[in-house]
């Protein structure tokens, strides 16, 4: 069976838009699927304060804030408490992300048209020692335009790709299965939900009106968090934190339900990360699944064989013809999830 597209991106939030935008630049054909209506394009990031985790940035240096890669990583590890076997890949993801945040991230964001408020905020400051919980220096860079200001450049790039015929946006398409042939992911199957005209963030209908199946070379899962699913949160509450609260408050819309965790078979090591805002009640979660071991480079986790002539790096779940999945993390209030897809040189 021939492929319907080069890559399928599951989730039209910030991470999905970034992935699609980078794929467009690489000349790839992309289908973006999302269970919500078009009004929710951009996902949770739209509602955020637009704070981004940057390390040793020009704004920090101008304000006399002394920051470094090593200090940021020490803060992250002090907060995350990576103390379990299943925390190996989340730790490597954290290391790769601090590399990104202290390297090309700031200049790359400025290239997209993202600007920053000239005062750095001190979110998740926790204690005041780098070995403890929280940021030991201010790193919360607020974007001009807050959440919408972060989302807009990537919406624009994806819409431009749509006009060029490289991107197809399919809303109300809920993925229920990653299809496989001989143990290799080769597409997705799911349900088409009835049209909905609800405003952004409001609960939408779950009435199924049809089904779909799509074949592709690679599937990128950027499906966000679990903050709207209290039961899933309780099941994955870290034991070291004791029993979860009896009453929980959601700081996110209903569609942040974590359904793709079961669909993708992902495990969910939880990590309190100093560069993240907690969405309502749930600690930040990094979702990771590996069919084989990708290499770790300064640019992030990479799989050089997942797409012909391309390297994929960043923070999402990638299931490809090479049978490789990389870490998955949806955007948080202070962390922009970049998936860089570039031609090999």
Secondary structure, DSSP 8 states (H G I E B T S, - for coil): ---SEEEEEE--BHHHHHHHHHHHHTT--EEEEESS-GGGTBGGGGGS--EEE-SS-HHHHHTT----HHHHHHHHHHHH---SGGGHHHHHHHHHHHHHHTTTHHHHHHHTT--B-SS-B-TT--SSSTTSSS-SS--EEEBTTHHHHHHHHHHHHHHHHHHTTSEEEEETEEEEEEEEETTEEEEEEEEEE------TTS-----EEEEEEEEEEEEEE-----TT-HHHHHHT--GGG-S--SS----S-TT---HHHHHHT-EEEE---TT---BTTB--EEEE--SS--EEETTEEEETTSSTTEEEEESSEEEETT-----B----SS----EEEEE--
